[in-house]
Amino acid sequence: VFHEKPNRVFVRSLVVTDKHARLLHFACAGSQVTPPIDIHRHPATFIRLNVGPSSTNECSVGLGDSIQWTVFNGRKPTAL
């Protein structure tokens, strides 16, 4: 992901089983893993973990604002 998206600062992934969930956070500096969260005892936390990646704020989903793309005809140009 970091190779294909140069403006990517971090990547988050959610691993879910029938009883638990874990959030994985990968960044250039390293990775972090949360302890298992019981999704039946803490449903609000589980919902927040699922809704978080749908944010419209690019910085909060891991996209850096130091690289700006130019849009032509409604699309980002591909690299040559």
N, C-alpha and C positions, 0 to 999 in steps of 0.2 A: 504494500500500500504506500509506504514512504517513497519507494522508487517511482511509482507511477503518478503520484500526486505531490509535486514539490512543495506545495503550500500546506501539506498535512503536518500538524504539530504533534498530534496524538491520535490514537485509535482506541475506541472502547468497544468491548464485546460483552454480551451477556450470555452466560451458560446456565441453562435451566434444566432441572430434572423434575420428577413428579413431586418432590417435596422441598427442594432447595434451589437457590439461584446464587450465582457468583458474578461479580463484575470484574472484568479484566481490563486493565488500562496499560497500553503500550505507548511508550514515548522514546525518543532518541536517547534519553538518559537512562532508560531502564523500564521495568514493568512492575506493576502492582496488582495484587489479587485480594479481593475482599474475603473475609471468612464466609462460610455458607450462611445464607439468610433463609430462614424458614418462611416460605411464601404463604403458608396457611396461617401462621401466627402474626405475620407482618405484611398483610396484603397491601397496605398503603405504600410501603417501601418498594414492594414489587412493581406496583403501578408506576411509581416515580422512575424506577429504573427502565421501564419500557417506554415511557413518554419522553424522557430526557433527550434521547437522540433525535427526536422530531422537532427540536427547537429550530426556529428560523434564524437565530443568532449564530453565524458561522464560527465565531471564536469558541462558543460553548460546545460545539460538536467536533472541534479539533482542527478547523481550518484557520491558518494564520492569515492575518490581514496585511502582512508585509509584501505579498505578491498580489498584484491586481491584474485581472485578465481583461483584454480588450474583446468586445463582442462584435462580430460582423454578421449581419443578417440573422440576428437572434441566436447565434451559436458561438461558442468559444473556438478559435482556430486551433487546428491540430499542429503539433510540432513537425518541422521538416526533418 
